Protein backbone atom coordinates (compact mmCIF):
# COMPACT_ATOMS: atom_id res chain seq x y z
CA UNK A 1 0.00 0.00 0.00
CA UNK A 2 1.45 3.38 -0.97
CA UNK A 3 1.62 6.11 1.63
CA UNK A 4 0.33 9.56 0.87
CA UNK A 5 1.16 12.54 3.04
CA UNK A 6 -2.02 14.22 4.28
CA UNK A 7 -1.39 17.68 5.73
CA UNK A 8 -3.36 18.39 8.88
CA UNK A 9 -3.72 21.97 10.06
CA UNK A 10 -5.20 22.48 13.51
CA UNK A 11 -6.06 26.09 14.41
CA UNK A 12 -6.52 25.32 18.13
CA UNK A 13 -4.52 22.35 19.40
CA UNK A 14 -6.26 22.34 22.77
CA UNK A 15 -9.72 22.20 21.19
CA UNK A 16 -8.51 19.47 18.82
CA UNK A 17 -7.19 17.38 21.72
CA UNK A 18 -10.44 17.74 23.69
CA UNK A 19 -12.56 16.75 20.67
CA UNK A 20 -10.37 13.73 19.97
CA UNK A 21 -10.42 12.63 23.62
CA UNK A 22 -14.24 12.92 23.70
CA UNK A 23 -14.55 10.90 20.51
CA UNK A 24 -12.24 8.17 21.80
CA UNK A 25 -14.10 7.99 25.14
CA UNK A 26 -17.49 7.73 23.38
CA UNK A 27 -16.19 4.97 21.12
CA UNK A 28 -14.73 3.07 24.06
CA UNK A 29 -18.00 3.39 26.01
CA UNK A 30 -20.20 2.23 23.15
CA UNK A 31 -17.94 -0.49 21.69
CA UNK A 32 -15.90 -1.58 24.69
CA UNK A 33 -12.76 -1.60 22.57
CA UNK A 34 -10.39 0.92 20.99
CA UNK A 35 -11.31 2.12 17.50
CA UNK A 36 -10.00 0.42 14.39
CA UNK A 37 -7.25 2.08 12.36
CA UNK A 38 -9.71 3.60 9.86
CA UNK A 39 -12.15 4.71 12.55
CA UNK A 40 -9.32 6.38 14.45
CA UNK A 41 -8.19 8.24 11.32
CA UNK A 42 -11.77 9.47 10.83
CA UNK A 43 -11.90 10.59 14.48
CA UNK A 44 -8.69 12.59 14.00
CA UNK A 45 -10.13 14.24 10.87
CA UNK A 46 -13.41 15.08 12.66
CA UNK A 47 -11.56 16.52 15.65
CA UNK A 48 -9.77 18.83 13.20
CA UNK A 49 -13.13 20.02 11.81
CA UNK A 50 -13.53 17.77 8.75
CA UNK A 51 -16.39 15.39 8.02
CA UNK A 52 -14.06 12.39 7.77
CA UNK A 53 -10.64 11.35 6.50
CA UNK A 54 -11.75 11.49 2.88
CA UNK A 55 -12.75 15.15 3.10
CA UNK A 56 -9.44 15.89 4.81
CA UNK A 57 -7.57 14.19 1.96
CA UNK A 58 -9.33 16.14 -0.78
CA UNK A 59 -8.82 19.46 0.96
CA UNK A 60 -6.17 21.25 -1.02
CA UNK A 61 -4.98 24.58 0.30
CA UNK A 62 -4.59 27.30 -2.26
CA UNK A 63 -0.89 27.60 -3.15
CA UNK A 64 -1.09 31.39 -2.96
CA UNK A 65 -2.84 31.51 0.40
CA UNK A 66 -1.17 30.88 3.72
CA UNK A 67 -2.79 28.23 5.94
CA UNK A 68 -5.49 29.82 8.11
CA UNK A 69 -3.69 29.19 11.40
CA UNK A 70 -0.29 30.35 10.22
CA UNK A 71 0.39 33.99 10.88
CA UNK A 72 3.35 35.67 9.24
CA UNK A 73 6.54 35.54 11.30
CA UNK A 74 6.67 38.26 13.88
CA UNK A 75 9.48 40.78 13.53
CA UNK A 76 11.87 41.00 16.44
CA UNK A 77 12.15 44.37 18.15
CA UNK A 78 15.58 45.65 19.15
CA UNK A 79 14.96 44.50 22.74
CA UNK A 80 13.87 41.03 21.57
CA UNK A 81 16.95 40.74 19.33
CA UNK A 82 19.12 41.71 22.28
CA UNK A 83 17.29 39.23 24.55
CA UNK A 84 17.85 36.44 22.02
CA UNK A 85 21.61 37.07 22.15
CA UNK A 86 21.54 36.41 25.90
CA UNK A 87 20.83 32.70 25.25
CA UNK A 88 23.34 30.05 24.18
CA UNK A 89 22.75 27.52 21.40
CA UNK A 90 21.13 25.15 23.93
CA UNK A 91 18.56 27.76 24.94
CA UNK A 92 20.14 28.64 28.30
CA UNK A 93 20.38 32.19 29.59
CA UNK A 94 24.11 33.02 29.62
CA UNK A 95 24.09 36.34 31.49
CA UNK A 96 21.73 38.64 33.33
CA UNK A 97 20.83 41.45 30.89
CA UNK A 98 21.55 45.04 31.91
CA UNK A 99 18.42 46.63 30.45
CA UNK A 100 15.08 46.02 32.13
CA UNK A 101 13.27 45.60 28.79
CA UNK A 102 15.64 42.77 27.85
CA UNK A 103 15.42 41.21 31.33
CA UNK A 104 11.63 41.16 31.12
CA UNK A 105 11.72 39.38 27.76
CA UNK A 106 14.27 36.83 28.97
CA UNK A 107 12.00 35.95 31.91
CA UNK A 108 9.34 34.70 29.50
CA UNK A 109 11.71 32.06 28.14
CA UNK A 110 12.30 30.83 31.69
CA UNK A 111 8.57 31.00 32.44
CA UNK A 112 7.99 28.53 29.58
CA UNK A 113 10.04 25.91 31.45
CA UNK A 114 7.46 25.53 34.22
CA UNK A 115 4.41 23.28 34.12
CA UNK A 116 1.23 25.22 34.95
CA UNK A 117 -0.34 22.18 36.64
CA UNK A 118 2.49 21.65 39.12
CA UNK A 119 3.15 23.04 42.54
CA UNK A 120 6.90 23.51 43.01
CA UNK A 121 8.98 23.71 46.14
CA UNK A 122 11.67 26.41 46.25
CA UNK A 123 14.30 23.74 45.68
CA UNK A 124 12.46 22.50 42.56
CA UNK A 125 12.19 26.04 41.17
CA UNK A 126 15.92 26.50 41.77
CA UNK A 127 16.67 23.25 39.91
CA UNK A 128 14.57 24.24 36.90
CA UNK A 129 16.20 27.66 36.78
CA UNK A 130 19.68 26.18 37.25
CA UNK A 131 19.10 23.95 34.23
CA UNK A 132 18.16 26.97 32.08
CA UNK A 133 20.91 29.47 32.89
CA UNK A 134 24.69 29.35 33.05
CA UNK A 135 25.72 32.23 35.32
CA UNK A 136 24.78 30.66 38.67
CA UNK A 137 22.21 33.11 40.07
CA UNK A 138 18.90 31.24 40.29
CA UNK A 139 17.83 33.44 43.24
CA UNK A 140 17.75 36.57 41.06
CA UNK A 141 15.87 34.71 38.33
CA UNK A 142 13.34 33.31 40.82
CA UNK A 143 12.79 36.76 42.34
CA UNK A 144 12.35 38.39 38.92
CA UNK A 145 9.84 35.74 37.78
CA UNK A 146 7.79 36.59 40.87
CA UNK A 147 8.22 40.36 40.42
CA UNK A 148 7.10 40.05 36.78
CA UNK A 149 4.06 38.04 37.95
CA UNK A 150 5.04 34.99 35.96
CA UNK A 151 5.38 32.85 39.09
CA UNK A 152 3.66 33.17 42.44
CA UNK A 153 4.62 31.80 45.83
CA UNK A 154 3.22 31.41 49.30
CA UNK A 155 4.46 33.99 51.77
CA UNK A 156 6.66 31.40 53.49
CA UNK A 157 8.18 30.31 50.16
CA UNK A 158 6.96 26.72 50.53
CA UNK A 159 4.97 26.58 47.29
CA UNK A 160 5.52 28.13 43.86
CA UNK A 161 3.16 28.06 40.89
CA UNK A 162 3.34 29.22 37.30
CA UNK A 163 0.84 32.01 36.73
CA UNK A 164 -1.23 32.12 33.57
CA UNK A 165 -0.02 34.97 31.40
CA UNK A 166 -0.60 36.13 27.86
CA UNK A 167 2.57 37.15 26.04
CA UNK A 168 2.43 40.24 23.87
CA UNK A 169 3.62 40.28 20.23
CA UNK A 170 7.20 41.13 21.22
CA UNK A 171 7.37 38.17 23.61
CA UNK A 172 5.77 35.80 21.08
CA UNK A 173 8.34 36.85 18.47
CA UNK A 174 11.18 36.21 20.93
CA UNK A 175 9.81 32.81 21.97
CA UNK A 176 9.40 31.78 18.34
CA UNK A 177 12.96 32.86 17.48
CA UNK A 178 14.34 31.20 20.63
CA UNK A 179 12.64 27.93 19.73
CA UNK A 180 13.87 28.13 16.13
CA UNK A 181 17.44 28.42 17.46
CA UNK A 182 17.06 25.12 19.27
CA UNK A 183 15.43 26.02 22.55
CA UNK A 184 13.03 23.47 24.01
CA UNK A 185 9.36 24.36 24.06
CA UNK A 186 7.70 23.58 26.37
CA UNK A 187 9.81 21.48 28.68
CA UNK A 188 8.22 18.25 29.76
CA UNK A 189 10.47 16.57 32.24
CA UNK A 190 10.11 14.05 35.02
CA UNK A 191 9.01 15.55 38.33
CA UNK A 192 11.90 16.87 40.36
CA UNK A 193 12.20 15.04 43.67
CA UNK A 194 14.24 15.60 46.77
N, C-alpha and C positions, 0 to 999 in steps of 0.2 A: 504494500500500500504506500503510495507516495505521500509525502508530508507537505502541506501547504501552510505557509505562515499566515496567520489571521491576526491582523493588528487589533488590539483591544484598547480603547481609550476610555478611561474612567474619570469623569469630572470631579467626583467626590468619593475618595477611597473609603472613607468611613461609612458612608451611605451604602456603597457597594458591598462592603464586608457585612453590614447588618442584614441587607437583603439576602445575601448568599447564606448566611447563618440561619435566617428564618426559613428559607427554602429547604435547606438540609434537614433542619429539625422537623419540619412538616413531613418531609419524605420519610424520615426515620420513624415518626410516630404512626404514619398511615401504612407503611410497608414493613416495618420492623427490621429493615436491612438498609445498608448504604445504597445510594443510587448507582445504577450502571454507568459505564463510561459515557455513553451517549446522553443519558439523562443528566449527568453531572455537567457535561459541556453545555447543554441547554439551560441549566440552572445558572451557570456562569454568565451566559449571554443575557438571560432575563435580568439578572442582578445588575448588569451594565446598562439596562434600559432597552434591550432588543426583544423581539418576540420570541426568537429561538436562535440556535446556532446558525441556521441557514440564512436568516436575515442579517446576522452579524457578518457572515462570509461575503454576502453580496454588497454590503455597504462599502462603497469606494469613496474615500475622501477626495475632494477636488484637489488636483495638484497645485492649484494656485492659492488655495485657501489653507490657512494654518488650522490644525486641529482645534476644536472649540475650547478645550481645556488648557491649551498651551498659550501662555501669554509671551510676548516678546521678552527677550532677556532684559533684565533691569540694569540700567547703567549704574556703575559705582560712583558715588560721590568721592570727593577728595578724602574725607574722613574714613569712608569705607575702604578705599584703596590703601590708606595708611594702616588701618586696622588689619587688613589682610596680610600686610608685610610683617605683622607682629607674630604670625604663626609659622611654624616650620613645615616641612613637606609631609609630616605625619599628622598635622592638624593641631599641634600643641602650641600653646601660647609661650613664646620665648622670652618676653620681657614685659614689664608693666609699662603701658604707654604713658607718656607725659601729659598729653592733652585729654581733658575730660571727655570730649566727643568721641575720641578713639577708644578710651577706656569703656565707655558705655556700650559701644558696638561690640567690643571684644567680649563683654560679659554675656551677650546673647549666645555666642558660640559655646561658652561654658554652660549656660542655662540648658542648652539642647542635650547635654550629657546626663541630665537627671530624668528619672522616670516619674511622671506626674502621679502615678498610683502608689508610689512608695512613701513611707515615712523613713527618714534617715536619722541616724544618730550623728553627733558632731564628728565622730571618728570616721563614719562612712562618707560624710560630705568631704572631709579632708582627703580621704583616699581617692575619691572621684576627681577632685581638683588636682591632687598630686599627679594623677595619671595624665592630666590634660594641660600641664604647664611644666616648664623646665627651669624656672628661676627660684624655686623653693620657698614661695611665700603664699601658701594656701590660706593663711589667716586673712590676708588682705583681700584675696579673691572671694572668700566666704563672706566677709563683711560687705564688700561691694555688691555682691549678688543680693544681699538682704537690703542694703541701702537703695538699690535700683528696683526693689520690689519684684525680683525674679524668684527669690526664695523667701520663705518665712520661717520663723523658729519660735518655739516657746520661750518665755522669758528666762527660764533656767538653762536654755540651750540644749535640752534633752531631746527635742524632736525638731527636725527640719523637713520642710515640704517644698516642692516646686510649685510656684504660683502660676495659674493660667495667665498668659499674656499674649497680646496680639502684636507681632512685630510690624513696624512701619515699612515703607518701601525701601528705605536705606538699609535697614536690618535684613530684609528679605534678600536684597541684592548681595549683601555681604555673605549671608549664609549659603546662598547658591554658589557664589564664587569659591567660598571655603570648601564646600563639598566637592566642587569640580576639581579642586587642587588635591583631593585625596583625603579630605577630612571625613570622618565617620558621621553618619546621620541616620536616624538617631542611634545612640549607643544602646544596645541591648546586651547587658552582661549579667552574669550570675550575681545573685545577691551577695553583697559584701558582708562577711561575718566577722565576729571577733570584736 
